[in-house]
Amino acid sequence: MNTLPQQTPPSIKFSQFLFLALAGASLPLSLAPFGLWWLGILAMAALAAGVNNSGPKHSFLLGWVFGSASFLTGVSWVYIAIHDFGATPAYLALPMTAVFCIFLGLVPALTCYAYSRWVRDGRGGRVLGFAAIWVLCEWLRGWIFTGFPWLYLGYGHLHTALAGWSPVVGVYGLSFWVALSGAALSQFIIAPTPRKLHSAAPLLGCLLLFSQGYLLKQTEWTQAKSTTPLRIGAVQSNIAQEKKWAYTQYWATLELYDQASEKLWADADLVIWPEAAIPALYHNAQSFFDYIAERASASNSALITGVPTRVEEKMYNSAMVISGGEGIYHKQRLVPFGEFVPLSGYIQGLLKIFDLPLSSFSRGGSEQAHLSVKGWQLAPSICYEIAYPDLIAQSSRGSDVLFTISNDAWFGHSIGPDQHMQMAQMRALENGRELIRVTSTGITALVDHHGNIQRRVPSFTETALRGEVHAREGTTPFTRYGSTPIILLCFALILCTRIGAKQSPRPS
């Protein structure tokens, strides 16, 4: 008599999804502002354990649950931008935020499917293959649909021994180590007792790489230039986002920056205003900028500000030297639905968030010169761009210092500004350059070439940051080669696992 095969009880399957959801939700806790870096390893170990015992379709669902939970806890601050500043009702803003995070969760889902389908059962696939395909997942997420390079595993190791590897392999290399450690830990835990010793080898390898980071931390990849430090005065205006573009606040905004800068001219070689400091196109505020340039020149000071500009029929989100030097930089990596609207002809006008002031910027060119101030070469980036490792590596070549301006008011009182600041610190560490970061509400800070904050001012206060930065020369391996070596290594490892899979029978 034939009997039907027993099916897995639904409660077991549900518990597995719940476990992966909790693991995914814990991943952002390894990053700023929490700094529980070891949770990133445990989260990867949980994911590896789940997909190593599931078929491709099941792995896809597990990866989707894991990824969606990560983004729901890690980037749910997009709700603030949609609801508080985009004037979208809560009953729409909540599902829009959820859909955004669940959509991002598709990237880990597809990664887990590909891992289970083609990589896992190859030779070394369960450890090296897992780490390699996860890093490729992060890398692709930085490009698909203009990219969303948030929640990379490597950022959690900004201040651990592993940070010594950052100037060599960048944040993707650190992510590789985290994913590798998680996969190795998972394999060690589930291995039968007779194979425990053999399964410990990858873990020991991870520990060896971690300890090597201590030695690399002592290496000075770049050298200080024998020049006088540049005295910085940065204005943090703390203008509420809902008032920033109000016409009734325009003259009050001009007066605020004028008075705040007046206190800085005598003591600062360079005064900096944040992204889009003046809520008008440059040519519409020309008379004010002419007046400010005279005030700066009278004190032998330079001024850089973020300001929207128009060139012919195109508008740009720009950083411009107003006095004491020359140069203008147009932002290259724009924020979807914030600075440009995909398919704008179809969806603009449906919701107020798609009709925000100046939400139709054009993309700046890829070959733009540094900003030159008092003989210093500043490598500029605006807001979102600081999250792109290779963009900043390319820009930093031949520069004296890194420079970024932002308007983090969109994040509100959330973990977003801390995450954004951590990325900026990683860029300083990767490229061995000091960094100036000026924002409208915070975090405004000066960062040394090891990625440590040297000076900052309280967030959400109207204040000014005073300090010094030092020019550096030379390049780190990451500045020279970018992410190319680690990405090629990941592709090579996946290729090797496929060769191994063909040489050995596929496990049932």
JOPEUR-V661448 format. One record per backbone hydrogen bond with DSSP energy under -1.0 kcal/mol. CO is the residue of the C=O (numbers start at 1). NH is the residue of the N-H. E is the energy in kcal/mol with one decimal. If there is no record, write none. Layout:
co = (CO & CO)
nh = (NH & NH)
e = (E & E)
This chain:
co = (9 & 10 & 11 & 12 & 13 & 14 & 15 & 16 & 17 & 18 & 19 & 20 & 21 & 22 & 26 & 27 & 28 & 29 & 31 & 31 & 35 & 36 & 37 & 38 & 39 & 40 & 41 & 42 & 43 & 44 & 45 & 46 & 47 & 48 & 55 & 56 & 57 & 58 & 59 & 60 & 61 & 62 & 63 & 64 & 65 & 66 & 67 & 68 & 69 & 70 & 71 & 75 & 76 & 77 & 77 & 78 & 79 & 80 & 80 & 82 & 89 & 89 & 90 & 92 & 93 & 94 & 95 & 96 & 97 & 98 & 99 & 100 & 101 & 103 & 104 & 105 & 106 & 107 & 108 & 109 & 110 & 111 & 112 & 113 & 114 & 115 & 115 & 119 & 122 & 124 & 124 & 124 & 125 & 127 & 128 & 129 & 130 & 131 & 132 & 133 & 134 & 135 & 136 & 137 & 140 & 140 & 141 & 143 & 144 & 148 & 152 & 153 & 154 & 155 & 160 & 161 & 162 & 163 & 165 & 165 & 166 & 167 & 169 & 170 & 171 & 172 & 173 & 174 & 175 & 176 & 177 & 178 & 179 & 180 & 181 & 182 & 183 & 184 & 185 & 186 & 187 & 192 & 193 & 195 & 196 & 198 & 200 & 201 & 202 & 203 & 204 & 205 & 206 & 207 & 208 & 209 & 212 & 213 & 215 & 216 & 223 & 225 & 230 & 231 & 231 & 232 & 233 & 234 & 236 & 240 & 240 & 243 & 246 & 247 & 249 & 250 & 251 & 252 & 253 & 254 & 255 & 256 & 257 & 258 & 261 & 261 & 264 & 269 & 270 & 271 & 272 & 274 & 274 & 278 & 281 & 281 & 282 & 285 & 286 & 287 & 288 & 289 & 290 & 291 & 292 & 293 & 294 & 296 & 297 & 302 & 303 & 303 & 304 & 305 & 306 & 307 & 308 & 309 & 311 & 314 & 315 & 316 & 317 & 318 & 319 & 320 & 323 & 324 & 326 & 327 & 329 & 331 & 335 & 335 & 335 & 339 & 340 & 341 & 343 & 343 & 344 & 347 & 351 & 352 & 371 & 372 & 373 & 376 & 377 & 377 & 378 & 379 & 381 & 382 & 383 & 384 & 385 & 388 & 389 & 390 & 391 & 392 & 396 & 400 & 401 & 402 & 403 & 404 & 405 & 408 & 409 & 412 & 415 & 416 & 417 & 418 & 419 & 420 & 421 & 422 & 423 & 424 & 425 & 426 & 427 & 428 & 434 & 435 & 436 & 437 & 438 & 440 & 441 & 444 & 445 & 446 & 446 & 447 & 448 & 452 & 455 & 463 & 465 & 467 & 469 & 471 & 473 & 476 & 477 & 478 & 481 & 483 & 484 & 485 & 486 & 487 & 488 & 489 & 490 & 491 & 492 & 493 & 494 & 495 & 496 & 497 & 498 & 499 & 500)
nh = (13 & 14 & 15 & 16 & 17 & 18 & 19 & 20 & 21 & 22 & 23 & 24 & 25 & 26 & 29 & 30 & 31 & 36 & 34 & 35 & 37 & 39 & 40 & 42 & 43 & 44 & 45 & 46 & 47 & 48 & 49 & 50 & 51 & 52 & 59 & 60 & 61 & 62 & 63 & 64 & 65 & 66 & 67 & 68 & 69 & 70 & 71 & 72 & 73 & 74 & 75 & 78 & 79 & 80 & 81 & 82 & 83 & 84 & 85 & 88 & 92 & 93 & 94 & 96 & 97 & 98 & 99 & 100 & 101 & 102 & 103 & 104 & 105 & 106 & 107 & 109 & 110 & 111 & 112 & 113 & 114 & 115 & 116 & 117 & 118 & 119 & 120 & 122 & 125 & 127 & 128 & 129 & 130 & 131 & 132 & 133 & 134 & 135 & 136 & 137 & 138 & 139 & 140 & 141 & 143 & 144 & 148 & 146 & 147 & 150 & 155 & 156 & 157 & 158 & 163 & 164 & 165 & 166 & 168 & 169 & 170 & 478 & 173 & 174 & 175 & 176 & 177 & 178 & 179 & 180 & 181 & 182 & 183 & 184 & 185 & 186 & 187 & 188 & 189 & 190 & 191 & 195 & 196 & 199 & 200 & 201 & 204 & 205 & 206 & 207 & 208 & 209 & 210 & 211 & 212 & 213 & 216 & 217 & 218 & 219 & 473 & 227 & 469 & 269 & 270 & 467 & 272 & 465 & 463 & 243 & 244 & 246 & 249 & 250 & 253 & 254 & 255 & 256 & 257 & 258 & 259 & 260 & 261 & 262 & 264 & 265 & 268 & 302 & 233 & 304 & 235 & 277 & 306 & 280 & 284 & 285 & 285 & 289 & 290 & 291 & 292 & 293 & 294 & 295 & 296 & 297 & 298 & 301 & 300 & 271 & 322 & 323 & 273 & 320 & 277 & 318 & 282 & 316 & 314 & 311 & 362 & 309 & 331 & 307 & 329 & 305 & 303 & 374 & 372 & 321 & 319 & 364 & 338 & 339 & 340 & 361 & 337 & 344 & 346 & 347 & 348 & 350 & 354 & 355 & 378 & 326 & 376 & 373 & 400 & 401 & 371 & 403 & 405 & 385 & 386 & 387 & 388 & 392 & 393 & 394 & 395 & 396 & 399 & 472 & 379 & 436 & 381 & 438 & 383 & 411 & 412 & 414 & 419 & 420 & 421 & 422 & 423 & 424 & 425 & 426 & 427 & 428 & 429 & 430 & 431 & 433 & 402 & 447 & 404 & 445 & 406 & 238 & 460 & 457 & 437 & 454 & 455 & 435 & 451 & 448 & 446 & 236 & 234 & 232 & 230 & 225 & 223 & 480 & 481 & 482 & 484 & 487 & 488 & 489 & 490 & 491 & 492 & 493 & 494 & 495 & 496 & 497 & 498 & 499 & 500 & 501 & 502 & 503 & 504)
e = (-1.4 & -2.9 & -2.2 & -1.7 & -2.0 & -2.6 & -2.3 & -2.2 & -2.3 & -2.3 & -2.2 & -2.6 & -2.4 & -1.3 & -1.3 & -2.1 & -1.5 & -2.3 & -1.2 & -2.4 & -1.7 & -2.1 & -1.2 & -1.9 & -2.6 & -1.9 & -2.3 & -2.3 & -2.1 & -2.7 & -2.3 & -2.0 & -2.5 & -1.7 & -2.8 & -2.2 & -1.7 & -2.4 & -3.0 & -2.1 & -2.4 & -2.6 & -2.9 & -2.7 & -2.2 & -1.9 & -2.3 & -2.5 & -1.8 & -2.3 & -2.7 & -1.7 & -2.0 & -1.2 & -1.0 & -2.4 & -3.4 & -1.0 & -1.5 & -1.5 & -1.7 & -3.2 & -2.4 & -2.1 & -2.4 & -2.4 & -2.8 & -2.2 & -2.3 & -2.7 & -2.6 & -2.0 & -1.6 & -1.5 & -1.6 & -1.6 & -2.7 & -2.0 & -2.7 & -2.1 & -2.5 & -2.5 & -2.6 & -2.5 & -2.7 & -1.3 & -3.4 & -1.9 & -2.1 & -1.1 & -1.3 & -1.6 & -1.1 & -2.1 & -2.5 & -2.4 & -1.7 & -2.1 & -1.9 & -1.5 & -2.1 & -2.7 & -2.6 & -1.9 & -2.1 & -2.7 & -3.0 & -1.2 & -2.1 & -2.0 & -1.3 & -1.4 & -2.0 & -1.4 & -1.6 & -2.0 & -2.2 & -1.4 & -1.7 & -2.8 & -2.0 & -2.8 & -1.0 & -1.5 & -2.3 & -2.1 & -1.6 & -2.0 & -2.7 & -2.6 & -2.7 & -2.3 & -2.4 & -2.5 & -2.5 & -2.3 & -2.4 & -2.1 & -2.3 & -2.1 & -1.1 & -1.9 & -1.6 & -2.4 & -1.1 & -1.1 & -2.3 & -2.1 & -2.1 & -2.2 & -2.1 & -2.1 & -2.3 & -2.5 & -2.0 & -1.0 & -2.2 & -1.9 & -1.2 & -1.5 & -3.0 & -2.0 & -1.8 & -1.2 & -2.1 & -1.7 & -2.3 & -2.6 & -2.0 & -1.6 & -1.4 & -1.5 & -1.7 & -1.5 & -2.2 & -1.9 & -2.2 & -2.1 & -2.1 & -2.2 & -2.7 & -2.6 & -2.1 & -1.7 & -1.9 & -1.8 & -1.9 & -2.4 & -2.5 & -2.2 & -2.5 & -1.2 & -1.5 & -2.7 & -1.0 & -1.0 & -1.1 & -2.1 & -2.4 & -1.9 & -2.5 & -2.4 & -1.7 & -1.8 & -2.6 & -2.6 & -2.1 & -2.9 & -1.5 & -2.8 & -2.7 & -1.3 & -2.5 & -2.8 & -1.5 & -1.1 & -2.3 & -2.8 & -2.3 & -2.8 & -3.3 & -2.4 & -2.9 & -2.3 & -2.8 & -2.1 & -2.1 & -1.9 & -2.5 & -2.5 & -2.3 & -2.6 & -1.8 & -3.1 & -1.2 & -3.1 & -3.2 & -1.2 & -2.3 & -1.5 & -1.9 & -2.0 & -1.4 & -2.1 & -3.0 & -2.2 & -2.7 & -2.3 & -3.1 & -1.4 & -2.3 & -2.5 & -1.5 & -2.1 & -1.7 & -1.7 & -2.2 & -1.9 & -2.1 & -2.2 & -1.9 & -2.3 & -2.3 & -1.3 & -2.4 & -2.1 & -1.2 & -2.1 & -3.6 & -1.6 & -1.1 & -1.6 & -2.1 & -2.6 & -2.3 & -2.1 & -1.7 & -1.8 & -2.4 & -1.9 & -1.9 & -1.7 & -2.0 & -2.9 & -1.7 & -1.5 & -3.0 & -2.7 & -2.7 & -1.9 & -2.1 & -3.6 & -3.5 & -1.6 & -2.5 & -2.9 & -1.4 & -2.5 & -1.9 & -2.8 & -2.7 & -2.6 & -2.8 & -3.5 & -2.3 & -2.5 & -2.6 & -2.0 & -2.6 & -3.0 & -1.0 & -2.3 & -2.6 & -2.3 & -1.9 & -2.1 & -2.4 & -2.5 & -2.1 & -2.1 & -2.3 & -2.1 & -1.8 & -2.0 & -2.3 & -2.1 & -1.7 & -1.3 & -1.1)
